[in-house]
Amino acid sequence: MVFCKENSVKNPRLGVSIKKRDYKLATQRNMLKRKVKNSFMGFIADLPSVDFVVLVGPGVQPNDKKTLSELWSNVEVK
């Protein structure tokens, strides 16, 4: 799930939230955060200047590049 809010900075920013209750091991949480951040950096030039917060739910495995690219292409600024 992605939340967006306009910011006063000229570049997009990212926050990733993963609950420890959903992923017990820190290595799992770090791996998921790293994948989301790397995907974000690949699309940063195409994104508007907003703050993004990505909430990773239980059982989600964003291993597929297509899934992560869809995440950034379906963003709507409210």
C-alpha positions as CSV (number, residue, x, y, z in Angstrom):
1,M,0.0,0.0,0.0
2,V,1.3,3.4,-0.9
3,F,0.4,6.8,0.7
4,C,1.4,10.1,-1.0
5,K,1.4,13.7,0.1
6,E,2.8,16.7,-1.7
7,N,5.9,18.2,-0.2
8,S,7.7,21.5,-0.4
9,V,11.0,19.9,-1.5
10,K,11.7,19.6,-5.3
11,N,12.3,15.9,-5.2
12,P,10.3,12.8,-4.1
13,R,11.1,11.2,-0.8
14,L,10.4,7.7,0.4
15,G,9.5,6.0,3.7
16,V,9.1,2.3,4.1
17,S,7.2,0.7,7.0
18,I,7.3,-3.0,7.9
19,K,5.9,-4.3,11.1
20,K,8.2,-6.5,13.2
21,R,5.1,-8.6,14.0
22,D,4.7,-9.4,10.3
23,Y,8.3,-10.2,9.6
24,K,10.2,-11.5,12.7
25,L,13.7,-11.5,11.3
26,A,15.5,-8.2,10.7
27,T,17.2,-9.6,7.6
28,Q,13.8,-10.1,6.0
29,R,12.7,-6.6,6.8
30,N,15.9,-5.1,5.6
31,M,15.8,-7.1,2.3
32,L,12.2,-5.9,1.6
33,K,13.1,-2.3,2.4
34,R,16.2,-2.5,0.1
35,K,14.1,-3.9,-2.8
36,V,11.5,-1.1,-2.4
37,K,14.2,1.6,-2.1
38,N,16.1,0.3,-5.2
39,S,12.9,0.2,-7.2
40,F,12.1,3.8,-6.1
41,M,15.5,5.0,-7.1
42,G,14.9,3.6,-10.6
43,F,11.7,5.6,-11.0
44,I,12.7,8.8,-9.1
45,A,13.1,10.9,-12.3
46,D,9.5,10.1,-13.4
47,L,7.9,10.7,-10.0
48,P,6.4,14.0,-8.9
49,S,7.7,15.8,-5.8
50,V,5.7,14.1,-3.1
51,D,6.4,12.1,0.0
52,F,5.7,8.4,-0.4
53,V,5.1,6.0,2.5
54,V,5.0,2.3,1.5
55,L,3.4,-0.1,4.0
56,V,4.4,-3.7,3.4
57,G,1.9,-6.1,4.7
58,P,2.3,-9.7,5.9
59,G,3.1,-12.3,3.3
60,V,4.1,-9.7,0.6
61,Q,7.2,-10.6,-1.4
62,P,8.0,-7.8,-3.9
63,N,10.5,-10.0,-5.7
64,D,9.1,-9.3,-9.2
65,K,10.3,-6.1,-10.9
66,K,7.0,-5.8,-12.7
67,T,5.2,-5.7,-9.3
68,L,7.4,-2.9,-8.0
69,S,7.2,-0.9,-11.3
70,E,3.4,-1.1,-11.1
71,L,3.7,0.3,-7.6
72,W,5.2,3.5,-8.9
73,S,3.2,3.7,-12.1
74,N,-0.2,3.6,-10.2
75,V,0.6,6.4,-7.8
76,E,-2.0,9.1,-7.5
77,V,-1.3,12.4,-5.7
78,K,-4.1,13.6,-3.4
